[in-house]
Amino acid sequence: MRNKEMLLIPGPTPVVDSIYDALGGETRSHTDARFAAVYRSALEKTREMLKTDGEVFVISGSGTLGMEMALLNTVAPGERILVISHGFFGDRFIKLGQAFGIEADVLQANWGKQVSPQELEEKLADSHYKAVTITHADTSTGVAANLEVLVPIIKKHGALVILDGVCATAAMEEDMSKSYGDPDAKIDVILTGSQKAIGVPPGLAIVAFNQTALDARKELGRIPAYYSDIYNWIPIMHDPQKYFATPPVNLIYAYEEGMRLVLAEGMENRYKRHEAFGRGVRAALAAYGMKALADEEAAAATLSCILYPEGMDDAAFRARLAEKGLIVAGALAHLAGKAFRIGHMGNTTQEMLEKAVLLIGETMNEMGYEVQPEKAIEVFKEVLYAKMS
């Protein structure tokens, strides 16, 4: 890769040369047939990745725009949603609801833990919700939602399942054709962004609706949106030479290449690799006396929130790593200064993560903590090979 630093944060993530090359392609008219062919290919690959029977949308914007599109096209003002929150980013649906007159209740897990299925069952039994939102991997805590448990409960109570896949899509299983127990127990909407496990620069919102979600949009009629209204985008997604709003031509080039790499690796292979990377990194850092906020059964495959040993200076630690070319992220909210977050997703490689483990160990030694980087790297390799074999 031509990257000068190892960007191991919850996103953006490292970009490989072929994606940079695609990004630097000649900018053409957004109605040019040659560009439209690339756009069409990107949409087809997105559909293949998510396996939806409905519509996919790839447009200029961030994951937050994807959240807005998912909500406004399925839930009307005055209706209620339930937000399953495993950290800071799940709560964003609350503010989105408030902005558009949608009532939002919250089922909040303690940071580092998963929401209790029993509490979800009770909440859904007590009130009627049009939709339930789930953050698949919350980037503030490194906690993954257990879809095998949550989706059947939600669908049993007749609510739509809206999945925020921003930090999970292309790394953790998100299959809209999959039935979770009952044939009708499926994910209805998935939203994500280009800059995390897909490994493309930021700037694209990606959203998929199944037929049930499209039926919900039809029932709404007029909605309080223009750019976010999927009815304005469906004609363009069917024929990219049509015009609604100018697409980010070069980002679409990059995204199509990114999706080519995703599918070439194979979805099952990607799920396995990311699971192995996550477990390996957490095990290696545990050898330094650093504990992950989330227990293994609740931990995301894409990033980890790592608690510092007693007395560690967060700002000094991350600054020293940055001087060595390794960028990790600080923690959020009440964990600020007490933990850091490290991404291990997308185009990240085994070699990069081994180097990261080494640099973290070297930095800890410099700061007065006696650790053994070589031993931690061996732990990483042992876990990785065990999971990948």
C-alpha angles and dihedrals in degrees: 000000000000091000112123094205135041103242101201099164129119087272158014091052134197116298120215124225097253090057091048088049091051091047089054094054121124112288109238135183113287088234095049111123091228092056091043089056091055091046091050090050091051091052092048091051090049090053090049092051096049098032098216127168090208134051135315126206127198110180142149110284145072134275088271089062088051089054090051093049092049093051103040094047094053108028128054127215108274094029121110135241132188117223116208102205126195093167147324100326098051087061092063089082087065092060091044090053092049091051092057103034095258114141115232130195120189134221101196124195122204107262108272094024134089125243113266114252088216092056090048091051091051093047093051092046092053099048141024116243127186091208142001120216122212128187103214094204117009110214094206095060108017089235120146123210115237101234092180088065103032104044097058092049093050095046092047087063094049100249128136117250113228111187122199101209097169094124097028112041112114091015106054124042113275108163115163091192092059120106116216099212099306120060090239095047100102139132108267103192132018123188128184145148135243100240107069128051091353087061101219125128116272121273110083130095113203120194132172127194125193122213093268091056091047089053088053090053090051091052091054096061108186115022132193094255142082110176090031095049108110090207088070091052104042094080090052093047088053093045115016092194089072120090135233104133127352110268122220094259099193094043089055088054089052093045093051090054091046091052090048089057092046094053094040090059090048126238096253090049091051093050090050094046094050093047090051093047092051095048092044095051093047092048092048093050090046086062085063092053092259115136125205114236091227122058114239094258089057099035123117121236094224107054142002134214106217123199117221123237115252114296100010114152104227098198094046092046095051092042091054090049090050090053087056091050098258116121119196128167132247122240125259138237115348091357093062108127092010099076145012131219125229126190122215103176148101114018093357112130136210090248092054093051093047089053090048091053089049094049093047090052093047091050092050090052090051089053093053102267113126108222136150112235094184091055091048091052090052089052089051092051094046093053093043095051092045092053096042097046 
